[in-house]
Amino acid sequence: MRRLLLKRGLQSLSLLVAAIVVLAGISGPAQAVPASAPSAVGPQTTFFFAEGSTQSPFDTWFLVENPSNQTVGLTFTFFLQPTGTVVQNYSVGPTARFSLFANQALPNQAFSTRINASAPIFAERAMYVGFDGDVVTGIPAPNTTWLFAEGATVAPFHTWLLLQNPNNVAAPTTIAYLLESGQTVTQTLSLPANSRTSIFVNDVLPNAAFSSRVVSSQPIIAERAMYRFPGNAATVNSGVNAPSTSWFFSEGRTELSSLRGEGAPPADTFLLLENTNSTQATATITLFGVGGNTTTFSVVLLPTSRITLFLNPLMTGSFGIRVVSTIPIIAERSIFFGTEPRGAYSTQGATALSTSWHFAEGETRSPFNEIITLLNPGDQTANVRMDFLLVTGQTVPGFFDVAPHSKLEVEVGRIVTGANSVNITSSQPIVAERTMFIFKLGSIGAHDTIGFSGS
């Protein structure tokens, strides 16, 4: 079913293989968007999460890494839907990883979250539904603008926008849905003070493919959740605050061969690009294989347009992705895999390479298979060290080399057993992603995210 969505973005597959694609744009008034790219995120004392639910059938976990040599106090403030707050306190030991199962701490609620820490930490939130799951890294601060490249209410997809207002006053908010049919649909609402709000976009905008722009009078937090039926295949992404001329992903694939061997389930990789500008953009996409093989092609994004690119015809196996645009755009990547019911995972891209990456979440015990992927698009070999932080406070190192113009996959279960966080340092600028495959209920699910970058 997801393959049918190619018609939304491509004029023809033959043009894509030929490396030049011209796509139809969206008409209508353009709105100015800041051109500066999001900055790198190191450890913080505050993180926000717009999504969270302990109502059936969801399980929600918070994962916290303490990179310091001191015990860190944690204050969780849960913003309930429609209103109200609950505050709970915890701690995480030195150079250790902490897990909070929210279903036990806050049963039968839909909520957003703010974590305040007594010293800088890294934090993620993972959710599980059926055989699948999703994960996001914590958002360090609210903002008045949030942008999403992906969104679909075409069968078999359901899309939700989750909005957190952590302020003591209401937040009048406008959502602009940029359609591929050439229209812009606008929704206005007011977010109550100290609240979480869920918008089921299928009711607002049925049978459509779109990007979205959320603009609020107060700084808020925004996430987008998508579910694919049958099977509740789940993906959740945080919004970005501004477009960028560069985007990087270390994960892309056409099969799960590294996990399953012969007869590996197929995987479909999609790149979603949104041009929020009133002028045309040209994006050059390079795919980097594990053996150093590369493929490069270009696409044209007309003003205020959104496109979907199916990458499987251009690269087989496992690969990383670089997007370079003539003007700032938004980029997300989604992967659907297996036979029906299919699993899925997605993430927004990294806007810059870094020599330092961090992940708060990680687990190698059943039903999980944890994979960290590294992309080195540069001309020099990257010497990489991974330090895995365990719940006991023990740190286990691992050492790897990533060849120039290549992707490397690291199966974490070959290094450590159990729950872990990881700090990655590299001699060359790279990008890092973590995928956790889930073998559950006779199916394969997964969740995935770009790491925290910066020291």
Steps between C-alpha positions, in 0.01 A plus 500: 500500500780745587643457150181654357598827664784536248246655265475792741862598450651363179406599148660176386732239646708506183584865560612419854732222383637742245587719801289803406145531632269798448203494734174689520489767767229643722350835421378751754659767714842427642583573860842610617687242704832564680791384285737408783551128569436343840812498716671188633362370830730384778387397849232725651334556836151520339331287236143501365284229336162585343381139462438234764224255588445224752146434375442162337664382275807726562808448718721806558857505634742782578873430466755730665879496465713671765842568341642658819677355803231614744149384583242716321152580630213480250162677520235374258206738443219330307256732317171313479241510225290712507657687796679448830849400609660221704855530642724204594866488610773244423879482472764342276843392623841609368579396138184289504179450311149532660167365367152614607200286398234769485210251501586421862578858599198660327240238395224556243594852391582694182768757577802710406812517717768736622812358667708731718839368616742628763788457250512454120359170366379337179139377484282304256142372501401164349145379440375155406169395342432148374820360348643840404640808676632852460756722672608866511787685661405769750434854375710754693265800474157610378468707182229696320558318166504126424538341155429144378582372150288183524130442557231282343136419561476285185413139584665317676640797701379688807682821599491683832654830610589515871538849647633586846441843653730524805405865565272644767288670232302368205679479162298596188644278224467472122576184301557527124474174305684523166331258260641339189176584318599867500301621800580625848254410776515699822384396846489730803464405865599613847716276718401523869767601751721214628337243274540240228275502189454221240384576145381206288586642158291238315188678635630843399649407163384160370664312211797733454880508494651810654768682692404712799609822665399576859525864613400606852484829688684331789804268492366143486617146416372298199531138387334305217388138533408276206344152513468257212226239515473206525730440795540851649840554333609813686735792433538824696720798414572824678451810291789723395507875556667608176599363161863428410709467183651170624344182642665168590369150579723201574217250451330379182445149367316278254500185717571382855785272393730604785239370744343199335751352254371318193142571405515836678174699515486789253524864607385813318682830564329834434647850517251782570601854401310821571577838343345765725634785287338718232783414259607178329758272662733242345602217732793267428470162671796263543459140619805337669526120508680289761775424247568860398280492189299820446209621289413867448191660344317832514138604542321831455259618769264772384390770746309383811505140380539159663634191316551131572804317357517118491870412527497123443552519120825693553684299765466144629595373844590739780594866443519852647358820355621859451271780376647834389259771381550834329271662760386375844246214499369230741592130469363186666557130423257210547563127465228232474603136516386138516183340373151600616456618765808712431724677750630855460746755634584861413694806611572858406853543370807651664582844363875463557771239551671476839791325672279430805168308515291370790206263553315464831307188393632156412413137574641173365291242688199329342291619323748770388787509252682832534689633195702824489572629151774750416536701178837647401446711186850650523827417326685364808445183706314575825644331811202454732477416869169396660469508880197301620360611838316225690241527777771395751717800413752279316634631167592257217697636201497392134722614211415520128623649173260650246650521151461817291166546320361198689244376747581264788256289705582400859297226670511609864412154634847383397651751747265527801196319637196684630390861538757760399567857396790586271739791441671503159816695414657511154821631346297629203155663480233230456129444566358227727160332522374224728240245388348249739325212324223330700416131449156472656158338441632315195596824320795741477463855627758773558570851617780733395646843562786729410721545808573806711798683350757710682691460824 
